[in-house]
Amino acid sequence: MNNYTAPTRRDLIRAGFAGAGVIALDRFSPALFAAGEPDDATIPFIDPQPIDPKRPMVKWQDLRDWITPQPEFFAVSHYGPAHVSTDGWKLRAEGCVRHELEWSLDQLRSRPKKEITATLECSGNGAGAGFMGAIGNARWAGASLADLLKEAGVKPEAIEVAFWGADSGKEKIRNKEYEQNFARSLSLDDANKSDVLVAWEMNGKPLPAGHGFPLRLIVPGWYGIAWVKWLSRIEVRDRRLMNRFMARDYVTIRGHRNGQTIEWTETSVGPLNVKSLLGRVSRRADGSVRITGAAWSNQPIIRVELKIDDEKWVEVELQQQSEAPHAWTFWSYEWKNPPAGEHVLVCRATDAAGRVQPAADDDVIKLKQTYWEANQQYPRKIRL
């Protein structure tokens, strides 16, 4: 448990931000950002991130570990964190199922346990300079959701699965207030993927309160909004859930050019987009400069490129783990004989689907009217 109060969406707006794979292997060395010489000297960015030091969040220039420690892992809630007692607690499966079932936490823990290393990113991450670190990579452990659905027996008319959290609040709908629990849904195909878990562990320990104790959904390759916390109910449905968090909020509005016309579309926030960020720049003993960062997507990262000032894009070295395809990829570049002065660094990633991380002036970003899914390239400045 912890006593951290997660920021709500309103907190983020006030602060100016409104805009998995398989089993994790312990043999992997996580200290990739620290793989240089011990006496490497950090070169500070001259455009620092204005991050609240009291708020758990990745501080990119301090990032060293592939696995994010829980105290540094961001947590966001919408109705405030729920405080759930395990006394009498049960997870229910109901709706379009042949057998309505309940499992206690002990019954879930007695099932075959799966461990997945996956990166979790807030869908608002990157919407503002002060909200760039709402991401983390952790080892999650729990039971297979597909196995639970199979045990309950999904009826033929089912099309999706809704996940209900214990956190709740009032929503105004058509001029009337209703008490609502947080909920999100996945299509039946997405819910049945082998790497989707109902998890009770984070980095080998019970989930903290701010991260969904006693149980949360793990959906590798999707934005954090899909990772329902304080999970209490699984509902198999024959029609789509259209609550605030599926139909009205977490909807991205983008413009698409069709000749001289811009056509506007709304899409639900779902799988991760391809993205990368600079992490740390350091001076080596031989005078060279080492540049490191991270990249992630809902597909494997196949390439990360770096541009220094107005030079051509150059490919960097990837430090991937095939055992964890839904975890972020660390990368590094050795800059030989760098000239003195001020420099602009920017990186871009490409994933296995062929998607290239866009620049801020690309239409996919420039014509995006909402702050969700901000995966634009993010230049940083240094002085040598």
N, C-alpha and C positions, 0 to 999 in steps of 0.2 A: 504494500500500500504506500501511497505517498500523499502529501497534503497540497500538491500542486493544483491550482485551479486553472484548468485549460482555458485558453482564450475562446470566446464565442465569435461567431461571424460578425456581430455588432462591434466587438473589440477590434477586429481586424479592419473594419471599415473606418472606425474612429481613428485608428493609427495610420490611415492613408493607404490601405492595401486593397481598397474596394475594386477596384478594377476586378525460383520458387520452385518453381522447379522441383528439385529432388532433395534427398537427404544432404544436410550440410556436413562437410567433413572437417574434423578437428585438425587435420594435418595442414590445412591452409593457413599460411602466415598472413595475418590481417594488417601488419604494420607497413603497408606499401608506400604511404606518403612519407614515412620515416626511413625509407630504404637508402637514402643518401648517406654521405659521410656524417659522423656525429657533430663535426664542427661546421656544417653548413649553416650559413647565416640567413635568416629569413629577410626577404626584401618586402617591406610593407606596401600594400596598395595605397595609392594616393587618393583613391576614391573609396574609402572604407564603407562597409555596410553599416547603416545605423540600426543595429540590432539591440533590443532591450536585453542587457546581460542577465536579468532575472528570469527571462523566459527561456525554457529549454528549446534549443534550436541549433542546427549545425552552424558552427562558425567556420566558414570554409578555409580561412587561412590557418586555423588551428587543427584542421582535420588530419588525423593520422591513421585512424583505425577503420578497417573494412566493416567491422561490426560496430554499430553505434551503441554506446552505453546507454542504459535506460534513463539516467538522469539528464542526458543531453538530447533525448528523443522528444520531438515536438508532440503535442497532444492538443486537439481541437474538439470542442463539443458544441452542440447547438442549443441544448436546453440546460446546460450545466452538467457536470459529471454525476452519474447515478451512483449511489452507494448501496450495493447489493449484498445482503447476507446470504450465506450458503445454507442456512438453516431452512429446510423445507424447499430450497430452490430446485427447480427442474426446468429443463429445456423441453418445450413441447413441439411436436410435429403434427400439423392438422391441415384441413382443407381438402383438396382433391387427392386424398390418399386412401388406400384400402384399410390401413390400420392407423388410427390416431395413437401416437406414442408419447411417452415422457421418459426422460433420462435424468437422473441425478448427476452431480458432478463426479461422484465416485464411479458411477456406472459408465460415464464417458471415459474416465481415466483408465478403466479396466479394458477398454477396447484397444486394438492395435494402434500404437502411437506413430504418427508421421512427423518428421522434422523437415521444415522448408526454410531456406534462407531467401528472403525476399525484401526488396526495397519498397518502402511506403512513402508516397509523396502526397501532400495536400494538393487538391486541385487548384487552390489559389496561390500556390507557391510560385514566386517569380512575378507576381502582379505589381510589386513595388520594390524599390531598392532595400527597404527595411524588412521585407518578407521573402528572403531568398533561401532561408535555411530550414523550411518546413518539410524536411525529408530525413529519412534514416533507413538504415539497413539492419535487419535483425534476424535471429533464428527463432522461428515460430514453431510451436509443437502442439499437436492436437489430434483430433479424429477426422477421418475423411467424411466430408459432407455427402459425397456420392453414396457412400456405404449407408449412411443414415437414411437417405432418400430411398435407397433400394429396400431397406428394412421396412420402411413405412409403406412402400408400394405405391408408386405414382400412377394415378389413373390416366387413361388415354386422352381425356379432354384437357389435361393440364398444359399450360404454355409457359409458366414462369414460377419462380419461387421468391416470396417476399420474406424479408428478415426484419424482425421487430426487436428493438432495444428496450431496455427498462427506463431509459431517459424519456421524459415527456414534458410537454408545455402546451399552452393554448395557442391555437391558430384561428385567425379570423377568415372565414370562408363565406362569401356572399352575405356579408354584414352580420354574421353570427359567429360567436366564438365556440370552438370545440376543443376539448382536451385530446391531444394527439401524442402517441408515442412515435419516436423516431423510427423510420423504416425506409428501406431501399429494396429493390428487387433485381434479380438476374433472370435472363432467359433460362429455360430448362437445360439447354445445351451448355451454357456457361456455368450453371450451378453444378452440373455433373462432371466438370473437368476434374481430373485426378489430383490436381494440386490445390484445390479449394478446401480449406479446413475450417472446422470449428475449434478454436485454439484456446488453451488455458495456460500456455507458457510463452514467455518472451525471454530470449537469451538464457534459457535454462532455469528460470524462476517463474513463480506464479505471476500472472498478469497484474500489474499495478492497477489501482483504482482508476487512474486517469487514462489507462489504455484498455479498459473494458472488463475488469475483473467482475465475475469469474470466467466469462467466456466472450470471445469476439470472433467475428468472421474474418478469414484471411483469403483475399482474392488476389493472388500474385498477378502483376501486370496491369492492375487497375488503380485508378486514383483512390485515395483514402476514403472518400465518401462512400465507397462500396463496402468498406471493411467495417461493417456494423459492430459497434461496441455494446457491452452489457447485454449481449444477445439472450433473449428469453423465449422467442417463439419463431418457428419456421412454418410458413404458410404456403402450401402449394396451391396455385391459383389457375383458374380457367379464363381470367380476364386481367388486363394490365392494371397494376397499381398506379394511381395518378394522384399521389399526395403532393405536399409542398416540395419534397426532396426528389421527386421523380418528374413532376410536370411543370412546376413553377420556379423552383430554385434549382441551382446546379444545372442550368440550361445555358449553353453557349450560343450566342448570336453572332453569326459571321456573314459577311457580304461576299458574293461571288460575282465577278465581272462577266457579263454576257454582252459583248459589243460595247455600246455606250451605256448600257443599263447595269445597275448593281442589284442582284437578286439576294434577298436576305433569307437565311435559313436558321432554324433553331434545332440544336441537337443536345441530347442528354450527355452529361459528363460521364465517361466510362473508362475505357482502356487508356493507359499512359501514352503520351506522345513522346517522340524521340527528343532527347535533351542532353545537354552537357554544360558544365560550369568549370571555371578555373578554380583551383583550390589554393595552392601555395606556390610562391616563387622564392627560390633560395640561391645564394651565391656559393659556388663550390670553391674548394681550396685552390684549384687550378685557374680560377677566374671565370670559368663558365657559369652559366645560369641554368638551374634545373626548374622546370615548370611542370606542375602536376595538377590533376583535376579528376573529375568523375563524369560518367555518362550513363544514361539509362533509357529504357523504353519498354514497351510491352513485347518487343521482339529482341533477339540478341543484337548487341552492338557489333558491327563489322568494321567500322572505321571511325576514328576521330581525327580531325584536322585542326591545325593551329595557324593563325595568321598573326604576324608581328608587324605592326604599322601597316604600310601599304604593300608589303611583300606578298608573294604568292602563298596560297595555302600549302602547308606541309603536313604530312601524315605523322602522327605520334605513335609511340609504343603503347600497346594495350596490355593490361594485366588482368586477363579474364579468368573466370573459373567455369569450366563446362559443367561442373557439378551443381552450379547455382545459376541457371539461365535467367532467373528473375531478380537477380541481385545487380546492383550497380557495378560498372566496370571502372576501375581506376586506370589512369593513363599518365604518361610522363614524356617529357621532351628535354633533350640536352641542347642548350643554345650555346654554341661555341663562339668565342671572341665577340661578345655583344658590345656594341658601341655605347659610350656614356650618353646620358640624356634621358628625356622622357619618352616612354614607349606605350603603345596601346596593344594589348593582347586580347584576342578573341578566339573561341573554339567553336567547332560545330561537329555534331555526331551524325552518323548514318547507320540505320539499322538494317536487319535482314530483309525487311519488306521494301527496301530501297528508299525509304523516307529520309530526307535530309533536313536537319534542324534549320528552321527558317531564320532569316535576318529580321530585325525589327521593322524594316520598311517593306518586307514582303507582304503581299495582299492577305495571306492567311493570318497574319498578325495585325497588320495595319487596318484591316476591315473587320477585326474582331471587336465587338462592342461590349463584351462582358469580360471580367477579369479572370475567369476560369481558364485553365489550359494555356497558361502563358509560357510557352516553350521557346521563346525567341533567343537568339544568340545574345550574350551579355558581355560586352567589352569591359575590360579592367585596365587601369593605368598604373604604371610603375615608373620609378626614376632610378637610374643606375649612376 
